[in-house]
Amino acid sequence: MKKILIGLMSVALLSGCKVELAPTINLSDVNSETAKTVQSKLVVEVMSCTNYNDSRQESSDVAEAKKTISNIFTDAKYIECYREKMDSKALFEIPITVGGKDSTGDIQIRNGESGGGMIVFISDNLRSKIRQQQKASFSKFNPSVQITVKNDLDRNQDIVVHGVFADAKNYLPYSWYQLVAGKAQTFKLSDVSVLAITEHGGTIVYEDYDKRLEIKKQ
C-alpha cells in the first residue's frame, strides 16, 4: 500500500510541474522548403535529481519523468538531471521538424503559407497523447515553448510577433520586432499561444513584416 501511495504522489508531482520545449533553430531552415530534422531540448521540472537515501541513485521523480516523456515522445532521449538555482530539471532531447511545405512529424516549426513568418504545428497523434497524459494525471500537465532563432542570413529581418516574450525582457502581444543578422534571439510563447498549439494544433509566432505588407496591398 505504501509503495502505491508513493507512486501516486510521484505522478501527481511530475504532472503538475513545468515541461518546456526549448529548440534552437536557424532562420534559413525555418524558411527552407526542404524539411530538416533537428534535436530539441525538452526540460522537465522535478522535485529532486537524486534519491533521498542514496545520492548515487536517481530520484523517483526522474524515473517517473523518463516514463512519462517516453509515453508522449517515443523518440525522446534522456540526457541528464541538473540543478538551476533552486530548481531541479531533467533534460531530454526529442526530434522536431524545421522547415518544409507540408506538416510532417509530431512537432514542426516552419514558415507560413505565404512564404514568410514562423508557425508551430503539432500532430493530431501528439495532441491525443498529451490529452491522455492530462486525463491520467492528478494535476495539470503544464507545457511551455521557448524558441531560440539564429539569424544565419546576411541581413536583418523585420517581423511582427504574436504574443511572445522577446529575449526574456518584454511581453509583445502584437508588435514589430527585428531579427538581427548573426544574432540568436529567444521567443517564449504566451500561455494563449501554447493553448492554441495543444488544443488546435498550431499557432503563429511571427509574420515577416514585408510579406505582411505585400498581402495587404493585394
C-alpha positions as CSV (number, residue, x, y, z in Angstrom):
1,M,0.0,0.0,0.0
2,K,2.8,2.4,0.9
3,K,4.6,1.8,-2.4
4,I,1.3,2.5,-4.3
5,L,0.8,5.8,-2.4
6,I,4.4,6.9,-3.2
7,G,3.9,6.1,-6.8
8,L,0.7,8.1,-7.0
9,M,2.4,11.0,-5.3
10,S,5.3,10.9,-7.8
11,V,2.9,11.0,-10.8
12,A,1.0,13.9,-9.2
13,L,4.2,15.9,-8.6
14,L,5.6,15.3,-12.0
15,S,2.4,16.1,-13.9
16,G,2.0,19.4,-12.1
17,C,5.5,20.5,-13.0
18,K,6.6,22.5,-15.9
19,V,7.6,20.8,-19.2
20,E,9.3,23.2,-21.6
21,L,10.1,22.6,-25.3
22,A,13.2,24.7,-26.0
23,P,14.6,24.3,-29.5
24,T,17.4,26.3,-31.1
25,I,16.9,26.7,-34.8
26,N,18.4,28.5,-37.8
27,L,16.3,31.1,-39.6
28,S,17.4,29.7,-43.0
29,D,16.0,26.3,-42.0
30,V,12.6,27.8,-41.0
31,N,12.4,29.5,-44.4
32,S,13.5,26.4,-46.4
33,E,11.1,24.4,-48.5
34,T,13.0,21.3,-47.5
35,A,12.1,19.8,-44.2
36,K,15.0,19.1,-41.8
37,T,15.1,17.0,-38.5
38,V,16.9,18.6,-35.6
39,Q,17.2,17.7,-31.9
40,S,15.3,20.0,-29.5
41,K,15.8,20.3,-25.7
42,L,12.8,19.2,-23.6
43,V,13.2,20.3,-19.9
44,V,11.0,18.7,-17.2
45,E,11.0,20.3,-13.7
46,V,11.3,17.6,-11.0
47,M,11.5,17.7,-7.2
48,S,15.0,16.3,-7.0
49,C,17.6,14.7,-9.2
50,T,18.9,12.2,-6.7
51,N,17.4,9.6,-4.3
52,Y,17.0,11.0,-0.7
53,N,18.6,7.9,0.9
54,D,21.4,7.4,-1.7
55,S,22.6,10.3,-3.8
56,R,24.3,7.9,-6.2
57,Q,20.8,6.8,-7.4
58,E,18.4,8.9,-9.4
59,S,15.2,10.0,-7.7
60,S,11.8,8.5,-8.3
61,D,10.8,11.9,-9.9
62,V,13.4,11.4,-12.6
63,A,12.4,7.8,-13.1
64,E,8.7,8.9,-13.5
65,A,9.8,11.8,-15.8
66,K,11.5,9.2,-18.1
67,K,8.4,7.1,-18.2
68,T,6.0,9.9,-18.8
69,I,8.1,11.6,-21.5
70,S,8.8,8.3,-23.3
71,N,5.0,7.7,-23.4
72,I,4.4,11.0,-25.1
73,F,7.6,11.3,-27.2
74,T,8.6,7.8,-28.4
75,D,12.0,9.0,-29.7
76,A,12.9,11.0,-26.6
77,K,16.4,10.6,-25.2
78,Y,17.3,11.3,-21.6
79,I,20.4,13.4,-21.2
80,E,20.9,14.4,-17.6
81,C,19.4,15.9,-14.4
82,Y,20.8,19.1,-13.0
83,R,20.1,22.0,-10.6
84,E,19.5,25.5,-11.9
85,K,19.3,27.9,-8.9
86,M,16.7,26.3,-6.7
87,D,15.1,24.1,-9.3
88,S,15.9,20.5,-10.4
89,K,15.4,19.8,-14.0
90,A,15.6,16.6,-16.1
91,L,16.9,17.3,-19.6
92,F,15.7,15.3,-22.7
93,E,16.2,15.6,-26.4
94,I,13.5,15.0,-28.9
95,P,13.4,15.2,-32.7
96,I,11.4,18.0,-34.3
97,T,11.0,19.1,-38.0
98,V,12.1,22.5,-39.1
99,G,11.1,24.0,-42.5
100,G,9.2,22.3,-45.3
101,K,5.9,23.0,-47.0
102,D,3.7,20.3,-45.5
103,S,3.1,19.4,-41.9
104,T,5.3,16.4,-41.1
105,G,6.4,14.8,-37.8
106,D,4.9,15.3,-34.3
107,I,6.3,18.8,-33.9
108,Q,7.1,21.2,-36.8
109,I,8.4,24.8,-37.0
110,R,8.2,26.3,-40.5
111,N,7.2,29.4,-42.3
112,G,3.6,30.3,-43.3
113,E,1.7,29.5,-46.4
114,S,2.6,33.0,-47.9
115,G,6.3,32.0,-47.6
116,G,7.2,34.1,-44.5
117,G,7.0,34.1,-40.8
118,M,7.0,31.2,-38.3
119,I,4.3,28.8,-37.4
120,V,4.5,25.9,-34.8
121,F,2.4,22.8,-35.5
122,I,1.9,19.6,-33.6
123,S,0.3,16.4,-35.0
124,D,-3.1,15.1,-34.0
125,N,-1.3,12.0,-32.6
126,L,0.8,14.1,-30.3
127,R,-2.2,16.2,-29.2
128,S,-4.0,12.9,-28.4
129,K,-1.1,11.7,-26.3
130,I,-1.0,15.0,-24.4
131,R,-4.7,14.8,-23.6
132,Q,-4.3,11.2,-22.4
133,Q,-1.5,12.3,-20.1
134,Q,-3.6,15.1,-18.7
135,K,-6.5,12.7,-18.1
136,A,-4.2,10.2,-16.4
137,S,-2.6,12.8,-14.1
138,F,-3.8,14.0,-10.7
139,S,-2.8,17.6,-11.5
140,K,-2.3,19.8,-14.6
141,F,0.2,19.0,-17.3
142,N,1.9,22.4,-17.8
143,P,3.7,22.7,-21.1
144,S,5.6,25.8,-22.4
145,V,7.5,26.7,-25.5
146,Q,10.7,28.8,-25.9
147,I,12.3,29.1,-29.3
148,T,15.7,30.4,-29.9
149,V,16.2,31.7,-33.5
150,K,19.6,32.1,-35.0
151,N,19.5,34.6,-37.9
152,D,22.1,33.0,-40.1
153,L,21.2,35.1,-43.1
154,D,23.3,38.2,-44.1
155,R,20.6,40.7,-43.4
156,N,18.3,41.9,-40.6
157,Q,14.7,40.8,-40.9
158,D,11.7,42.8,-39.7
159,I,8.9,40.8,-38.2
160,V,5.6,41.2,-36.4
161,V,5.4,38.9,-33.3
162,H,2.2,37.4,-31.9
163,G,2.0,37.1,-28.1
164,V,5.6,36.3,-27.1
165,F,8.2,37.3,-24.5
166,A,11.2,38.5,-26.5
167,D,14.7,37.8,-25.1
168,A,13.2,37.4,-21.6
169,K,12.6,41.1,-21.4
170,N,9.4,42.4,-22.8
171,Y,6.0,40.9,-23.5
172,L,4.9,41.7,-27.0
173,P,1.2,40.9,-27.7
174,Y,1.3,42.1,-31.3
175,S,4.4,44.2,-32.1
176,W,7.1,45.0,-34.6
177,Y,10.5,43.3,-33.9
178,Q,13.7,42.7,-35.7
179,L,15.8,39.5,-36.2
180,V,19.3,40.8,-36.2
181,A,21.8,39.2,-38.6
182,G,24.3,36.9,-36.9
183,K,22.4,37.0,-33.6
184,A,20.4,34.4,-31.7
185,Q,17.2,35.7,-30.2
186,T,14.8,33.9,-27.9
187,F,11.0,34.0,-28.0
188,K,8.9,32.5,-25.2
189,L,5.3,31.8,-26.3
190,S,2.4,33.1,-24.2
191,D,0.0,30.7,-22.4
192,V,-2.6,31.6,-25.0
193,S,-0.3,30.6,-27.9
194,V,0.7,27.3,-26.1
195,L,-3.0,26.5,-25.6
196,A,-3.7,27.1,-29.3
197,I,-1.0,24.5,-30.1
198,T,-2.2,21.9,-27.7
199,E,-5.9,22.4,-28.3
200,H,-6.0,23.3,-32.0
201,G,-2.7,22.0,-33.4
202,G,-0.8,25.2,-34.2
203,T,-0.1,28.9,-33.7
204,I,1.7,31.8,-35.4
205,V,4.8,33.0,-33.7
206,Y,5.5,35.9,-36.0
207,E,4.9,37.2,-39.6
208,D,7.5,38.7,-41.9
209,Y,6.8,42.4,-41.9
210,D,7.5,42.8,-45.7
211,K,5.4,39.8,-46.6
212,R,2.5,41.2,-44.5
213,L,2.6,44.5,-46.3
214,E,2.6,42.7,-49.7
215,I,-0.6,40.7,-48.7
216,K,-2.3,43.9,-47.6
217,K,-1.6,45.6,-50.9
218,Q,-3.2,42.7,-52.9
